[in-house]
């Protein structure tokens, strides 16, 4: 048994919002859970005679934070790729040249994070990469993960020529004569990436252990993972070996729906470390490459309405199969058309659940970046969780204004959705953006970039959230989405002892400083896994 006292504890429990001490049990069946919480006097008088006592010296304590949307395996491996976030085109090419120079001919050069929307030159070409890496296949993924840039060696390795047809839900960038130009959109990226040597299960596990430590340093004790089956395999092995010290809700891909149903796996299957989430579906593309599905064309290209991968009827067909087996749905939808169609499908699904006496599952839409005004009420009416990424708004604000025009006033609309009664769970979509949750909290509260751009009030200031609401998006709301709200997301009796110790108080600091808050220590299940108390 251990006591943490002389602390400023924000519990996220409205009945007892603050405390100064808590005691953690170390005996089964409640080992790793909070036994009691209260004032120093209450806790020390009742438990000090049989507990290890730690004086927290007035530090601020919060429940451990959860990233409600991350690609954990992809993020783990991205840590070893060329980092080209926020790099200019010239700097990107310099970094590629340096990596290629230090790689043997024929070895793949991989990078992640470019955003051509920040480049005056616009979309790059294969010839740009050919000049700096003529002897190595190069594949760089964009920040959005919905497009990729490769060189001629990579195109030849994949056998992509003027005669190669666009794959379903994908598009190969082409020159005027039809030859591939080095840009790959949506599923066409797989035409090249399948030739990149795949990491082994051991490689995945080792990369995830490194990434897990990084997430602890950010204050994350839980994640909702959106990678594929290979990630699930590695997570299971880490769990088996005792190396998994993050609480993971794992989504599974739609392509595996039938074998998943046949296996009898249901949403919620597992334990407090690794459990099954929902079935992941893609409804459209993304804003950056202008593939998000739109009700009307993009501002600079009225003929382009993006790419809708499935409509409401097609979604319902798959979702009803999943619902029959107790599997919830989680849908990627960014454009207003994609969100509109998915909400139509969810309307059918809710009626189907009720008519067939099925469980009222906790379905969610991921991203929810742009909505038609008529669709805001539907999240609350249909009880659909809005799983959003605050950091996307500050990264995307200029693109949203440029490509969506006046429609952008209905984008990244956290406050509007909250007022309409929607439940908001927050994440990062890492490696699309940094998984640092305090960057997300800063974005949610200020709607500003680190330098204060675009103004003192922030972009579309009416959509800012309070610190309390922003933190709930990383604590109580993800716990609810994972069906763990009875024992996760708060600090109270019976709750898991997942907590973080901070160097500043997010409730009292200047909002512009929220981004600079850093955890001093992280605890999972009563064990210090990182920091000064470890």
Buried (B, 14 or more C-beta within 10 A) or exposed (E): BBBBBBBBBBBBBEEBEEBBBBBBBBEEEBEBBBBBBBEBEBBBEBBBEEBEBBEBEEBBBBBBBBBBBBBBBBBBBBEEBBBBBEBBBEEBBEBBBBBBEEBEEEBBBBBBBBBBBBBEEEBBBBEBBBEBBEEBBBBBBBBBBBBBBBBBBBBEBBEBEEEBEBBEBBBBBBEEEEBBBBBBBBBBBBBBBEBBEEBEEEBBBBBBBEBBEBBBBBBBBBBBBBBBBEBBBBBBBBBEEEEBBBBBBBBBBBEBBEEBBEEEBBBBBBEBBBBBBBBBBBBBBBBBBBBBBBBEBBBEEEEBBBBBBBBBEBBBEBBBBBBEBBBBBBBBBBBBBBBBBBBBBBBBBBEBBEEEEBEEBBBBBBBBBBBBEEBBBBBBBBBBBBBBBBBBBBBBBBBBBBBBEEBBBBBBBBBBBBEBEBBBBBBBBBBBBBBBBBBBBBBBBBBBBEEEEBEEEBBBEEBBBBBEBBBBBBBBBBBBBBBBBEBBBBBBBEBBBBBBBBEBBBBEBEBBEBBBBBBBBBBBBBBBBBBEBE
